[in-house]
Amino acid sequence: MSVCKACEEPLYLEVDPDYDLDQDSDDDGGPSSSSSHPSGQPSQPQQVPDDLLLPCNCHYHWQCLMDLSSSVALSLRCPSCNTYLPTNSSSSGSSNPVPVSAKNPILPTSSGIQILTQYHNEGGLQSSLDILPTLTEEAYLSSNPSARPARAMHTMASEGDFAGIIELLTDVAASDPSDEDGGAGITPSELLTFRDPLNEGKTALHLAVENGREE
């Protein structure tokens, strides 16, 4: 049986079959006690597949590979066997072409390069899944944690979730920037003017206008 190359654990997650995302806790703030079998016995965890197969045939849990995103996005190699992972439809024959993207100068990736994987999770099997954009994003956010709330606000702006934007700005304004968890060290004004280097330097306003969210 294959195991994750990073943690050497089986390629599945254990989840509570009765877990309710809308009821994380009881009124007293403790863990919910509603997850039980009709017989009164606690429900047994279910095993859900979490198997990411790289082109080199090495297996990882999704999160385990994302935790290694900084090194993988820069080297474009498997952390375990050091195989060069991308395919490039416009490759010039070099065994390790690493052009710099004009859209994303942060990391050495290109729109012509993909890391095509096979991922099996609770939703089924996904073939030819390109994980390079996700790896690039995770690597950037690991080095720039303040970009996490900013990119979250960009998603809200694209979707027209202005109530969510106001709540996020309020939370950031009330947080302590010196605290590691306090808005990840970003201010409301910085949130509003943040230009995303992973999306052509666009601001939240750009995205709102592009998606017809002028209101």
BALOBA-1460 file (C-alpha; in Angstrom, 3 decimals):
// residues 215
<rec num="1" residu="m" x="0.000" y="0.000" z="0.000"/>
<rec num="2" residu="s" x="1.351" y="3.434" z="-0.974"/>
<rec num="3" residu="v" x="1.967" y="6.025" z="1.720"/>
<rec num="4" residu="c" x="2.608" y="9.761" z="1.662"/>
<rec num="5" residu="k" x="6.252" y="10.506" z="0.840"/>
<rec num="6" residu="a" x="6.259" y="13.407" z="3.301"/>
<rec num="7" residu="c" x="4.668" y="11.979" z="6.445"/>
<rec num="8" residu="e" x="4.741" y="8.250" z="5.589"/>
<rec num="9" residu="e" x="1.107" y="7.900" z="6.650"/>
<rec num="10" residu="p" x="-1.624" y="6.066" z="4.649"/>
<rec num="11" residu="l" x="-3.209" y="8.101" z="1.886"/>
<rec num="12" residu="y" x="-6.535" y="8.860" z="3.531"/>
<rec num="13" residu="l" x="-8.060" y="11.190" z="6.085"/>
<rec num="14" residu="e" x="-10.254" y="10.153" z="8.985"/>
<rec num="15" residu="v" x="-13.412" y="12.237" z="9.286"/>
<rec num="16" residu="d" x="-16.390" y="12.117" z="11.614"/>
<rec num="17" residu="p" x="-19.391" y="11.015" z="9.503"/>
<rec num="18" residu="d" x="-21.731" y="13.050" z="11.728"/>
<rec num="19" residu="y" x="-19.648" y="16.231" z="11.753"/>
<rec num="20" residu="d" x="-21.834" y="19.275" z="11.179"/>
<rec num="21" residu="l" x="-20.051" y="22.324" z="9.761"/>
<rec num="22" residu="d" x="-22.880" y="24.538" z="11.049"/>
<rec num="23" residu="q" x="-22.540" y="23.257" z="14.602"/>
<rec num="24" residu="d" x="-18.897" y="23.232" z="15.615"/>
<rec num="25" residu="s" x="-19.656" y="23.512" z="19.296"/>
<rec num="26" residu="d" x="-22.346" y="23.467" z="21.971"/>
<rec num="27" residu="d" x="-23.648" y="26.628" z="23.578"/>
<rec num="28" residu="d" x="-20.930" y="26.425" z="26.248"/>
<rec num="29" residu="g" x="-18.234" y="26.602" z="23.583"/>
<rec num="30" residu="g" x="-17.113" y="22.998" z="24.010"/>
<rec num="31" residu="p" x="-17.045" y="20.293" z="21.377"/>
<rec num="32" residu="s" x="-20.397" y="19.263" z="20.014"/>
<rec num="33" residu="s" x="-21.860" y="16.138" z="21.604"/>
<rec num="34" residu="s" x="-24.392" y="15.530" z="18.834"/>
<rec num="35" residu="s" x="-22.121" y="13.193" z="16.842"/>
<rec num="36" residu="s" x="-23.265" y="9.804" z="18.008"/>
<rec num="37" residu="h" x="-24.734" y="6.641" z="16.581"/>
<rec num="38" residu="p" x="-28.486" y="6.013" z="17.083"/>
<rec num="39" residu="s" x="-27.506" y="3.257" z="19.507"/>
<rec num="40" residu="g" x="-25.877" y="5.860" z="21.725"/>
<rec num="41" residu="q" x="-22.350" y="4.823" z="20.837"/>
<rec num="42" residu="p" x="-19.954" y="7.373" z="19.289"/>
<rec num="43" residu="s" x="-19.748" y="7.169" z="15.508"/>
<rec num="44" residu="q" x="-16.580" y="5.645" z="14.096"/>
<rec num="45" residu="p" x="-14.422" y="7.887" z="11.895"/>
<rec num="46" residu="q" x="-14.669" y="7.226" z="8.188"/>
<rec num="47" residu="q" x="-11.654" y="6.969" z="5.916"/>
<rec num="48" residu="v" x="-11.726" y="9.428" z="3.023"/>
<rec num="49" residu="p" x="-9.111" y="9.154" z="0.232"/>
<rec num="50" residu="d" x="-6.498" y="11.897" z="0.026"/>
<rec num="51" residu="d" x="-4.031" y="10.716" z="-2.602"/>
<rec num="52" residu="l" x="-2.119" y="13.121" z="-4.843"/>
<rec num="53" residu="l" x="-0.067" y="11.261" z="-7.451"/>
<rec num="54" residu="l" x="2.751" y="13.249" z="-9.062"/>
<rec num="55" residu="p" x="4.116" y="12.581" z="-12.577"/>
<rec num="56" residu="c" x="7.102" y="10.790" z="-10.983"/>
<rec num="57" residu="n" x="4.678" y="8.303" z="-9.329"/>
<rec num="58" residu="c" x="5.355" y="9.635" z="-5.838"/>
<rec num="59" residu="h" x="2.253" y="9.949" z="-3.639"/>
<rec num="60" residu="y" x="1.438" y="12.768" z="-1.196"/>
<rec num="61" residu="h" x="-1.400" y="13.981" z="0.924"/>
<rec num="62" residu="w" x="-2.637" y="17.235" z="-0.589"/>
<rec num="63" residu="q" x="-1.742" y="19.330" z="2.462"/>
<rec num="64" residu="c" x="1.619" y="17.624" z="2.888"/>
<rec num="65" residu="l" x="2.661" y="18.751" z="-0.588"/>
<rec num="66" residu="m" x="1.219" y="22.240" z="-0.038"/>
<rec num="67" residu="d" x="3.369" y="22.469" z="3.102"/>
<rec num="68" residu="l" x="6.372" y="21.952" z="0.805"/>
<rec num="69" residu="s" x="5.116" y="24.433" z="-1.791"/>
<rec num="70" residu="s" x="7.934" y="26.957" z="-1.338"/>
<rec num="71" residu="s" x="10.637" y="24.508" z="-2.385"/>
<rec num="72" residu="v" x="8.548" y="22.743" z="-5.049"/>
<rec num="73" residu="a" x="7.406" y="25.965" z="-6.750"/>
<rec num="74" residu="l" x="10.998" y="27.163" z="-7.019"/>
<rec num="75" residu="s" x="12.721" y="23.918" z="-7.979"/>
<rec num="76" residu="l" x="9.798" y="22.339" z="-9.875"/>
<rec num="77" residu="r" x="11.076" y="19.005" z="-8.596"/>
<rec num="78" residu="c" x="9.600" y="16.254" z="-6.456"/>
<rec num="79" residu="p" x="10.727" y="16.697" z="-2.829"/>
<rec num="80" residu="s" x="11.256" y="12.952" z="-2.539"/>
<rec num="81" residu="c" x="12.905" y="11.718" z="-5.754"/>
<rec num="82" residu="n" x="14.030" y="15.074" z="-7.224"/>
<rec num="83" residu="t" x="12.352" y="14.357" z="-10.564"/>
<rec num="84" residu="y" x="11.635" y="17.439" z="-12.699"/>
<rec num="85" residu="l" x="7.838" y="17.543" z="-12.666"/>
<rec num="86" residu="p" x="6.468" y="19.941" z="-15.306"/>
<rec num="87" residu="t" x="5.413" y="19.273" z="-18.824"/>
<rec num="88" residu="n" x="5.769" y="22.066" z="-21.343"/>
<rec num="89" residu="s" x="3.942" y="22.007" z="-24.643"/>
<rec num="90" residu="s" x="6.362" y="24.575" z="-26.038"/>
<rec num="91" residu="s" x="9.525" y="23.053" z="-24.592"/>
<rec num="92" residu="s" x="12.656" y="23.763" z="-26.608"/>
<rec num="93" residu="g" x="14.196" y="20.470" z="-25.637"/>
<rec num="94" residu="s" x="15.904" y="21.575" z="-22.450"/>
<rec num="95" residu="s" x="15.625" y="19.054" z="-19.640"/>
<rec num="96" residu="n" x="14.976" y="21.805" z="-17.106"/>
<rec num="97" residu="p" x="13.418" y="24.881" z="-18.715"/>
<rec num="98" residu="v" x="12.446" y="27.441" z="-16.089"/>
<rec num="99" residu="p" x="11.245" y="30.629" z="-17.808"/>
<rec num="100" residu="v" x="9.956" y="33.491" z="-15.716"/>
<rec num="101" residu="s" x="6.295" y="34.315" z="-16.168"/>
<rec num="102" residu="a" x="5.478" y="37.833" z="-17.283"/>
<rec num="103" residu="k" x="2.289" y="37.644" z="-15.227"/>
<rec num="104" residu="n" x="3.980" y="36.330" z="-12.106"/>
<rec num="105" residu="p" x="7.563" y="37.486" z="-11.576"/>
<rec num="106" residu="i" x="7.494" y="36.206" z="-7.985"/>
<rec num="107" residu="l" x="8.273" y="32.593" z="-8.846"/>
<rec num="108" residu="p" x="9.880" y="30.969" z="-11.901"/>
<rec num="109" residu="t" x="6.775" y="29.615" z="-13.581"/>
<rec num="110" residu="s" x="5.318" y="29.983" z="-17.035"/>
<rec num="111" residu="s" x="1.885" y="29.726" z="-18.562"/>
<rec num="112" residu="g" x="3.364" y="27.070" z="-20.849"/>
<rec num="113" residu="i" x="4.388" y="24.865" z="-17.941"/>
<rec num="114" residu="q" x="2.081" y="22.512" z="-16.052"/>
<rec num="115" residu="i" x="2.463" y="19.926" z="-13.319"/>
<rec num="116" residu="l" x="-0.220" y="17.428" z="-14.250"/>
<rec num="117" residu="t" x="-1.241" y="15.141" z="-11.419"/>
<rec num="118" residu="q" x="-3.931" y="12.679" z="-10.458"/>
<rec num="119" residu="y" x="-5.840" y="13.448" z="-7.277"/>
<rec num="120" residu="h" x="-8.233" y="11.102" z="-5.504"/>
<rec num="121" residu="n" x="-10.307" y="12.610" z="-2.715"/>
<rec num="122" residu="e" x="-13.845" y="12.386" z="-1.345"/>
<rec num="123" residu="g" x="-15.165" y="13.940" z="-4.563"/>
<rec num="124" residu="g" x="-13.710" y="11.194" z="-6.736"/>
<rec num="125" residu="l" x="-10.761" y="10.951" z="-9.095"/>
<rec num="126" residu="q" x="-9.429" y="14.056" z="-10.849"/>
<rec num="127" residu="s" x="-7.121" y="13.322" z="-13.766"/>
<rec num="128" residu="s" x="-4.686" y="15.769" z="-15.396"/>
<rec num="129" residu="l" x="-5.036" y="18.217" z="-12.508"/>
<rec num="130" residu="d" x="-2.521" y="21.063" z="-12.879"/>
<rec num="131" residu="i" x="-1.293" y="21.876" z="-9.371"/>
<rec num="132" residu="l" x="1.376" y="24.421" z="-10.332"/>
<rec num="133" residu="p" x="-0.909" y="27.478" z="-9.909"/>
<rec num="134" residu="t" x="-1.901" y="26.281" z="-6.438"/>
<rec num="135" residu="l" x="1.709" y="25.549" z="-5.475"/>
<rec num="136" residu="t" x="2.748" y="28.996" z="-6.694"/>
<rec num="137" residu="e" x="0.005" y="30.679" z="-4.689"/>
<rec num="138" residu="e" x="0.778" y="28.721" z="-1.525"/>
<rec num="139" residu="a" x="4.501" y="29.455" z="-1.838"/>
<rec num="140" residu="y" x="3.824" y="33.166" z="-2.217"/>
<rec num="141" residu="l" x="1.392" y="33.251" z="0.713"/>
<rec num="142" residu="s" x="3.839" y="31.350" z="2.927"/>
<rec num="143" residu="s" x="6.389" y="34.097" z="2.359"/>
<rec num="144" residu="n" x="3.792" y="36.889" z="2.468"/>
<rec num="145" residu="p" x="1.143" y="36.009" z="5.073"/>
<rec num="146" residu="s" x="-0.330" y="39.510" z="4.927"/>
<rec num="147" residu="a" x="-1.518" y="38.694" z="1.414"/>
<rec num="148" residu="r" x="-3.947" y="36.053" z="2.694"/>
<rec num="149" residu="p" x="-6.660" y="38.463" z="3.918"/>
<rec num="150" residu="a" x="-6.012" y="40.663" z="0.887"/>
<rec num="151" residu="r" x="-6.566" y="37.803" z="-1.544"/>
<rec num="152" residu="a" x="-9.647" y="36.787" z="0.440"/>
<rec num="153" residu="m" x="-11.000" y="40.302" z="-0.047"/>
<rec num="154" residu="h" x="-10.242" y="40.082" z="-3.777"/>
<rec num="155" residu="t" x="-12.367" y="36.948" z="-3.979"/>
<rec num="156" residu="m" x="-15.186" y="38.739" z="-2.166"/>
<rec num="157" residu="a" x="-14.890" y="41.713" z="-4.535"/>
<rec num="158" residu="s" x="-15.111" y="39.411" z="-7.563"/>
<rec num="159" residu="e" x="-18.228" y="37.767" z="-6.132"/>
<rec num="160" residu="g" x="-19.852" y="41.010" z="-4.978"/>
<rec num="161" residu="d" x="-19.740" y="39.973" z="-1.312"/>
<rec num="162" residu="f" x="-19.524" y="43.494" z="0.072"/>
<rec num="163" residu="a" x="-20.900" y="42.494" z="3.463"/>
<rec num="164" residu="g" x="-17.969" y="40.099" z="3.765"/>
<rec num="165" residu="i" x="-15.534" y="42.843" z="2.748"/>
<rec num="166" residu="i" x="-16.905" y="45.192" z="5.426"/>
<rec num="167" residu="e" x="-16.642" y="42.444" z="8.038"/>
<rec num="168" residu="l" x="-13.055" y="41.666" z="6.996"/>
<rec num="169" residu="l" x="-12.044" y="45.339" z="7.106"/>
<rec num="170" residu="t" x="-13.671" y="45.703" z="10.526"/>
<rec num="171" residu="d" x="-11.825" y="42.647" z="11.859"/>
<rec num="172" residu="v" x="-8.504" y="43.875" z="10.495"/>
<rec num="173" residu="a" x="-9.050" y="47.359" z="11.935"/>
<rec num="174" residu="a" x="-9.793" y="45.858" z="15.351"/>
<rec num="175" residu="s" x="-6.805" y="43.525" z="15.322"/>
<rec num="176" residu="d" x="-3.321" y="44.172" z="16.624"/>
<rec num="177" residu="p" x="-0.922" y="44.334" z="13.645"/>
<rec num="178" residu="s" x="1.935" y="43.189" z="15.892"/>
<rec num="179" residu="d" x="0.022" y="40.005" z="16.720"/>
<rec num="180" residu="e" x="0.902" y="37.077" z="14.454"/>
<rec num="181" residu="d" x="-2.800" y="36.408" z="13.944"/>
<rec num="182" residu="g" x="-3.856" y="40.033" z="13.997"/>
<rec num="183" residu="g" x="-4.820" y="40.586" z="10.395"/>
<rec num="184" residu="a" x="-1.469" y="39.052" z="9.413"/>
<rec num="185" residu="g" x="0.145" y="42.475" z="9.922"/>
<rec num="186" residu="i" x="-1.888" y="44.389" z="7.334"/>
<rec num="187" residu="t" x="-3.972" y="47.553" z="7.738"/>
<rec num="188" residu="p" x="-7.386" y="48.313" z="6.200"/>
<rec num="189" residu="s" x="-5.844" y="50.894" z="3.840"/>
<rec num="190" residu="e" x="-3.260" y="48.341" z="2.700"/>
<rec num="191" residu="l" x="-6.054" y="45.826" z="2.107"/>
<rec num="192" residu="l" x="-7.924" y="48.265" z="-0.108"/>
<rec num="193" residu="t" x="-4.881" y="49.173" z="-2.193"/>
<rec num="194" residu="f" x="-3.250" y="45.719" z="-2.320"/>
<rec num="195" residu="r" x="-2.066" y="44.798" z="-5.814"/>
<rec num="196" residu="d" x="-1.970" y="41.045" z="-6.319"/>
<rec num="197" residu="p" x="1.335" y="39.976" z="-7.923"/>
<rec num="198" residu="l" x="-0.237" y="36.623" z="-8.758"/>
<rec num="199" residu="n" x="-2.999" y="38.322" z="-10.758"/>
<rec num="200" residu="e" x="-1.281" y="40.953" z="-12.885"/>
<rec num="201" residu="g" x="-1.108" y="43.484" z="-10.034"/>
<rec num="202" residu="k" x="-4.857" y="43.984" z="-9.890"/>
<rec num="203" residu="t" x="-6.645" y="45.563" z="-6.924"/>
<rec num="204" residu="a" x="-10.015" y="44.616" z="-5.455"/>
<rec num="205" residu="l" x="-11.575" y="47.502" z="-7.397"/>
<rec num="206" residu="h" x="-10.206" y="46.133" z="-10.673"/>
<rec num="207" residu="l" x="-11.774" y="42.753" z="-9.963"/>
<rec num="208" residu="a" x="-15.111" y="44.234" z="-8.909"/>
<rec num="209" residu="v" x="-15.353" y="46.230" z="-12.139"/>
<rec num="210" residu="e" x="-14.231" y="43.284" z="-14.296"/>
<rec num="211" residu="n" x="-16.970" y="41.117" z="-12.817"/>
<rec num="212" residu="g" x="-19.710" y="43.733" z="-13.076"/>
<rec num="213" residu="r" x="-19.820" y="44.515" z="-9.351"/>
<rec num="214" residu="e" x="-19.767" y="48.297" z="-9.728"/>
<rec num="215" residu="e" x="-22.301" y="48.744" z="-6.949"/>
